[in-house]
Amino acid sequence: MQYLPRVDYPENEKPKLDLLEKLFCEWHQQFAKNSSLLEPCGQTADDMVFDGFYPNYFSQKKRVLFIGRETRDMAESNYIEVLLNEYRTRKRIGNQLLDNHKFHSRMIYIAYGILNDDLEWQKIPYASEIGDTFGTKSGLSFAFMNISKLSNEGENWPSNWDTINTSVRLSTEGRNFIQEEIAILEPDIIIAMNLKEKYNLLGDRIDWVPETEGLYSGWLDSCGHRSLLIDSWHFSAPGMDSIKDYYVPICTAIKRREAANTR
């Protein structure tokens, strides 16, 4: 079972990798002990997809964590290893160019903008260009995790909530592995993608209020770690404008919350 990506990390991040490896090993054991619950999903514990952080994440001036729902067609893979190669080398997600892939390009653009002082959208480089140095000492980095550690292997594009619910149940009954992963990643900002009622699983929310249509913000306590949580539209939602529906309201919410927190 591959718990960690086979990529190079700086020495200062290796203790965090050790913590994630221990957590993922115990998470895998939890799924293996409850294999009968995985059978209706057509999966086993060995199909789990583990995620975490890209190299040099802990050196960024703000640690940004994106939280999605599930992977697609990645059973038995390591998410971070696969996507680092896509961002940095292939410049493709499947058969689609990285610059044209809404989900992944939006993450790259939004993280880049946030980490460059809310840079004007039109001045943000193409995702393929940012990818050249992604995860390096001089480049962009962020963390990513899905609430489900099972991959959607179906042919339909909508989220498979039966599989997600099974994974979430096994991840939170008796012990909340999801919160523990967040605490290890120690994000300053979490941008989550329309997780609906699943937000209750991320930790204790404080001062949870609407910012704009479809976007909420509040403080989150996950196993003692406090972060700013923003609930956004899903990054692959159809009909959404990257600037108006994502970038501007997310940056505005961050600035408002950070300003209020320093008073």
C-alpha positions in Angstrom: 0.0 0.0 0.0 1.5 3.4 -1.0 0.7 5.9 1.7 3.1 8.7 0.5 4.0 10.1 -2.9 7.4 9.0 -4.3 8.6 12.5 -4.9 11.4 14.7 -3.3 10.5 16.8 -0.3 12.8 19.2 1.7 14.1 17.9 5.0 12.0 20.2 7.1 8.8 18.6 5.7 9.7 15.0 6.3 8.4 14.9 9.9 5.0 15.9 8.5 5.3 13.1 6.0 6.0 10.7 8.9 2.8 11.8 10.7 0.7 11.4 7.5 2.2 8.0 6.8 1.2 6.8 10.3 -2.3 8.3 10.0 -2.8 6.8 6.5 -1.7 3.4 7.7 -4.2 3.4 10.5 -6.9 4.8 8.2 -6.2 1.9 5.8 -6.5 -0.5 8.7 -9.9 1.0 9.6 -11.2 0.3 6.1 -9.7 -3.2 6.0 -11.4 -4.1 9.2 -14.7 -3.1 7.7 -14.3 -4.6 4.3 -17.8 -5.8 4.1 -19.1 -2.2 4.0 -16.8 -1.6 0.9 -18.2 -4.5 -1.1 -21.3 -2.6 -2.4 -18.9 0.0 -3.7 -17.0 -2.6 -5.6 -13.8 -1.6 -3.7 -11.4 -2.8 -1.0 -9.2 -1.0 1.4 -6.3 -1.4 -1.0 -8.1 0.8 -3.5 -7.9 3.9 -1.2 -6.4 7.0 -2.6 -4.3 9.1 -0.2 -3.5 12.7 -0.7 -1.8 15.4 1.5 0.5 18.2 0.5 2.9 19.1 -2.4 6.6 19.7 -1.7 7.4 23.1 -0.2 3.8 23.7 1.0 5.1 24.5 4.5 7.4 27.2 3.1 4.6 29.2 1.6 3.7 32.5 3.3 0.1 31.2 3.7 -0.7 27.5 3.7 -3.7 26.9 1.5 -5.6 23.6 1.6 -8.2 22.7 -0.9 -10.8 20.0 0.1 -12.7 18.2 -2.6 -15.1 15.3 -2.6 -13.6 12.3 -4.4 -11.0 11.4 -7.0 -12.0 9.9 -10.4 -10.4 6.8 -11.9 -7.4 6.8 -9.4 -8.0 3.7 -7.3 -4.7 2.4 -5.8 -2.9 5.6 -6.8 -1.4 8.4 -4.7 -3.1 11.6 -5.6 -0.2 13.9 -4.9 2.3 11.9 -6.9 0.0 11.6 -9.9 -1.1 15.3 -10.0 2.4 16.7 -9.3 3.5 15.0 -12.5 0.5 16.3 -14.4 1.1 19.9 -13.2 4.8 19.9 -13.7 5.5 17.7 -16.6 2.5 16.4 -18.7 0.5 19.7 -18.4 -2.6 17.5 -18.9 -5.4 16.0 -16.8 -6.3 12.9 -18.6 -6.7 14.0 -22.2 -7.4 17.6 -21.4 -4.9 20.4 -21.4 -4.2 21.6 -17.8 -5.0 25.2 -18.8 -8.5 24.1 -20.0 -9.3 21.9 -17.0 -11.6 23.9 -14.8 -11.1 22.0 -11.5 -7.3 21.9 -11.5 -6.5 25.2 -13.3 -8.9 27.1 -10.9 -7.0 25.7 -7.9 -3.7 26.7 -9.3 -4.9 30.2 -10.3 -6.7 30.9 -7.0 -3.8 29.7 -4.9 -1.3 31.7 -6.9 -3.4 34.8 -6.6 -3.9 34.4 -2.9 -0.2 33.8 -2.3 0.7 36.8 -4.5 -1.3 39.4 -2.5 -4.6 39.0 -4.4 -2.9 39.6 -7.8 -5.2 40.8 -10.5 -6.7 37.8 -12.3 -5.5 38.8 -15.7 -1.9 39.0 -14.4 -1.8 35.5 -13.1 0.3 33.3 -15.4 -1.2 30.3 -17.2 -1.5 27.1 -15.1 0.9 25.3 -17.4 3.5 28.0 -16.8 2.9 28.0 -13.0 3.3 24.2 -13.2 6.9 24.5 -14.4 8.0 25.3 -10.9 5.1 23.8 -9.0 6.2 22.2 -5.7 9.7 23.6 -5.9 11.4 26.0 -3.5 10.8 28.9 -5.8 7.3 27.9 -7.0 3.7 27.6 -5.9 2.6 24.8 -3.5 -0.6 23.9 -1.7 -2.2 21.0 0.0 -5.2 18.9 -1.2 -7.4 16.3 0.3 -10.7 14.7 -0.5 -13.3 13.9 2.2 -13.6 10.5 0.5 -10.6 8.2 0.2 -12.4 6.0 -2.3 -12.2 6.8 -6.1 -15.2 7.2 -8.3 -14.6 4.6 -10.9 -18.0 5.0 -12.6 -18.7 6.4 -16.1 -21.0 9.3 -14.9 -19.4 12.6 -14.0 -21.6 13.6 -11.0 -20.2 12.8 -7.5 -20.9 9.2 -6.3 -22.5 10.0 -3.0 -23.0 6.3 -2.1 -19.3 5.8 -2.2 -18.5 9.1 -0.6 -20.9 8.4 2.3 -19.3 4.9 2.8 -15.8 6.4 3.0 -16.9 9.2 5.2 -18.7 6.8 7.6 -15.6 4.6 7.9 -13.4 7.7 8.3 -15.3 9.3 11.2 -17.1 6.7 13.3 -15.2 6.3 16.5 -12.2 8.3 15.2 -12.3 11.3 12.9 -9.4 10.7 10.5 -10.5 13.7 8.3 -10.0 16.2 11.1 -6.7 14.6 12.0 -5.4 15.0 8.5 -6.4 18.7 8.5 -4.6 19.2 11.8 -1.4 17.6 10.4 -1.6 19.9 7.4 -2.0 23.0 9.6 -3.6 25.2 6.9 -4.1 28.9 7.3 -6.9 28.9 4.8 -9.1 26.0 3.7 -11.1 26.4 0.5 -13.7 23.6 0.3 -15.9 22.8 -2.6 -19.6 22.6 -1.8 -19.4 19.7 0.7 -23.0 20.2 1.8 -23.7 18.7 5.2 -20.2 17.1 5.3 -18.8 20.4 6.7 -19.7 19.1 10.2 -17.0 16.5 9.8 -14.1 18.9 9.3 -14.3 20.3 12.9 -16.1 22.9 14.9 -17.2 25.9 12.9 -17.3 29.3 14.5 -19.0 32.5 13.2 -20.2 30.7 10.0 -21.9 33.3 7.8 -22.7 33.8 4.1 -20.4 36.1 2.1 -22.0 36.0 -1.3 -24.4 33.6 -3.0 -23.0 30.1 -2.8 -20.0 31.2 -0.6 -19.7 31.0 3.2 -16.8 31.6 5.6 -16.0 31.0 9.2 -13.3 29.8 11.6 -12.7 26.1 11.9 -11.2 24.1 14.8 -9.9 20.7 13.7 -8.3 18.7 16.6 -7.1 22.0 18.1 -5.9 23.6 14.9 -7.7 26.8 13.9 -8.0 27.8 10.2 -10.2 30.0 8.0 -12.7 27.9 6.2 -14.3 29.1 3.0 -17.2 27.1 1.4 -17.1 27.7 -2.3 -18.9 26.3 -5.4 -17.4 23.1 -6.6 -14.5 24.0 -8.9 -15.9 21.9 -11.8 -19.4 23.3 -11.5 -20.8 24.2 -15.0 -21.8 27.7 -15.9 -19.6 29.4 -13.3 -17.3 32.3 -13.9 -13.8 31.9 -12.5 -13.4 35.6 -11.5 -16.9 36.6 -10.5 -18.0 33.3 -8.8 -14.7 32.1 -7.3 -11.6 34.4 -7.2 -13.1 37.7 -6.2 -15.5 36.5 -3.5 -12.8 34.1 -2.1 -10.2 36.9 -1.9 -12.7 39.3 -0.5 -13.7 36.9 2.3 -10.1 36.2 3.2 -9.3 39.9 3.4 -12.4 40.6 5.5 -11.7 37.8 7.9 -8.0 38.5 8.3 -8.7 42.2 8.9 -11.3 41.4 11.6 -8.9 38.9 13.2 -6.1 41.5 13.7 -8.3 44.1 15.4 
